[in-house]
Amino acid sequence: MLYLSCVLCYRPSVSRTLSRMNLYSKLIDSLDITEEDVEFFKDNNPGFCGFDSSRVSRLLVAQLASVSKHRIFNSFSVTDVIQQLEGIGRNGCAKHEEPFRHLPLKGFRKAHFFDARFLMKNLINHWRLDSEESSKLGALCSRVASEEEKSPSTYGWQGRLAHEFTISGYEERAKQKKLTGEWVIFSKYDDLNYYLCIAKHSISKEEDEKIYALIKAICAHEYPFLFNNAA
């Protein structure tokens, strides 16, 4: 079974043992797709309409073809963000784009894409459940208890709490444009965006180096001008 981490993460051992020439074909194999799958996705997916799709790397197209074929998440979660960055799609609710600030990814940019599979993480962030004691969650429970006492609901306090926790939490985070998921990594050149890959959030320089190794190994020959001043 193909998991999200298999699609979004690059194994450094592969880069050490394979030449650049066959790296892409090995990547295709690791994503459990064919070159025909990639070409069909690129030629038929409406998410690439309205802008020059040659600015979407073959790495990113292969990743999206894989997540679409294996139903890992909705590929439009990513192409919608690209459409927004191109100024041809409606504004979304995910976090705004921002530059990487540290090497080796300094000079590149990231934009978040959101999918239903990331809902729980967003709720954890919204209610600050990763802290030992969440005052925000405590305030929610107190409010729900007070409202239930004043006006009992059909499904009791449990149903009211579940609704406020999930629906209200999601709506508030979306309104604040704070929905987070994973990254679309891209770069700017001559006022145009070049979209390189999707990647899981990195939490260390070592993980940044893995992402950089992947995009340089596969994308540098497509867009050498993006790497002229890169690490």
Secondary structure as UniProt FT lines:
FT   HELIX           4..8
FT   HELIX           12..17
FT   HELIX           20..30
FT   TURN            31..32
FT   HELIX           35..44
FT   HELIX           46..48
FT   TURN            49..50
FT   HELIX           53..55
FT   HELIX           58..69
FT   TURN            70..71
FT   HELIX           76..85
FT   TURN            86..87
FT   STRAND          98..99
FT   TURN            103..107
FT   STRAND          109..113
FT   HELIX           116..118
FT   HELIX           119..126
FT   TURN            127..130
FT   HELIX           135..150
FT   TURN            154..155
FT   HELIX           156..163
FT   HELIX           164..168
FT   HELIX           169..175
FT   TURN            176..177
FT   STRAND          182..189
FT   TURN            190..191
FT   STRAND          192..199
FT   HELIX           205..219
FT   TURN            220..222
FT   HELIX           224..226
FT   TURN            228..229
//
